[in-house]
Amino acid sequence: MYFKVTYSAIYNWKGSGTEREQNDPSIMDSFCHLIIAQEATTEAIWMVLVDQGEDTGVPATNCMQHIACPNA
């Protein structure tokens, strides 16, 4: 498989952080590396999330609905 990366960035979202983080809507308490790529032969779209390690908020796997559909 060969992929063309169409988007790559650190993505922030409002997870279930500390009480202070939850009380302040301006604090995005979770983040991961978000990569969106298109497979070359099938043109399938892939979304890859890479957790950034300790103390980066809620794991990306626990917040897929917020990451994939942030305005839903």
N, C-alpha and C positions, 0 to 999 in steps of 0.2 A: 504494500500500500504506500502511496505517496500522497502527501497532504500539502495544501497551500494554506498557510495561516492567514486568516482574514482579520483577526483581532487578537491582541495580546496586551493585557494590562493587569494591574493590581485592582481588584474589585472590592469595594467596601459595601457592607450592608448592616442594617440594624439587627443584631442578634439579641440574645437574652443575656446581656452582660450584667454588671453590678447594678445595685439599686441606683447609684448616681448616674450611671450610663443610661439606664432605663428612664429616669426622670428628665433627662435632657435630650430632646429629640434631635439636636444638632450633632450629637456624638454617634458616629458610626463605630461600633465596638467590635466588629468582626471583619476580617479581610482574607482574601486568597488570590492566587494568580489565576486569572480566567483567560483561557485560550479558546478561540473559535476557529475551526479549520474545516476545509472542504477536501474530501477525498478526491483524487484526480480522476479516477476511472468511473466511479459510480456517482460522483458529485454529492454523496451523502455529507451532511453537515454533522460535525462532531463538536461537542462542548467538553472541554477538559478543565477540571478544577484541581489546583494544587494547593493544599493547605501550606501555610507558611511557617509552621512549627509551633512551639509552645507560646502560650499567651497571645494568640492571635484571635481570640474570641471563640465563638461557636464553630465547631467543625463544619466545613462546607457540606458534608454528606447529611448533616442534620437540618440544613436550611435550603435544600434544593428548590423548594417551592418559592422562596423569597428571591433566590438568585435567578431562576429561569423566568419567573413572572413577577418582577418587582412591583408592578402597579396593580396586581390582581388582588 
